[in-house]
Amino acid sequence: MTIIPVDEIPTVSLLYRLKKLTPAAIDPESSEVAPQPSQSFNDRIGLIRGDITKLEVDAIVNAANNSLLGGGGVDGAIHRAAGPDLYDECCTLDGCDTGSAKITGAYELPCKKVIHAVGPVYNSRFVEESEEDLASCYTTSLKLAVENDCKSIAFSALSTGVYGYPSNDAAPVAIQAVKEFLEGEDGDKLEKVIFCTFVPKDVNAYNHWLP
């Protein structure tokens, strides 16, 4: 698979124009309020289905575990693509708490930095705590990106793999966290925030919730 430059990753605005995304429809008989479109968000939020290790962005966000030493799924793929130096640097970080993130170099990856975010293992009895930890992963990752002069960042779908977070519940938490950050004081320091999906359940969730 070829390397994908950041400029070639479609924004929500482009996906609307290409009819790949449909603006949110609200039932006229419903009391629900239609979301107000934001050109600023639509121009800066990207969505792509594919391999996050092939994205030529400033930072990619790895769905890491507490050890930060690699694992299965996206985590294993990123470590394999980056080469052994990533593992060596991660060994110096003393792990990471759930709901937080740490940043490293990217080594053999086309991106400049890897942010390792540790999402929660989903527990249906502690939904609120799971939401808080998941949102914190996104917010902490965005802060790290800004602190390290990254203008573009791509997120994998955190916690929706072996950690069992339902994709349809995780996507709105992720989108809301990104939206709130972009509205905050450091939001204008990011030029593009990308959601990179791969498996169908994540693709469907983001296609539904982003509009």
Secondary structure, 3 states (H helix, E strand, C coil): CCCEEHHHCCEHHHHHHCCCCCCCCCCCCCCCCCCCCCHHHHHHEEEEECCHHHEECCEEEEEECCCCCCCCHHHHHHHHHHCHHHHHHHCCCCCCCCCCEEEEECCCCCCCEEEEEECCCCCCCCHHHHHHHHHHHHHHHHHHHHHCCCCEEEECCCCCCCCCCCHHHHHHHHHHHHHHHHHCCCHHHCCEEEEEECCHHHHHHHHHHCC
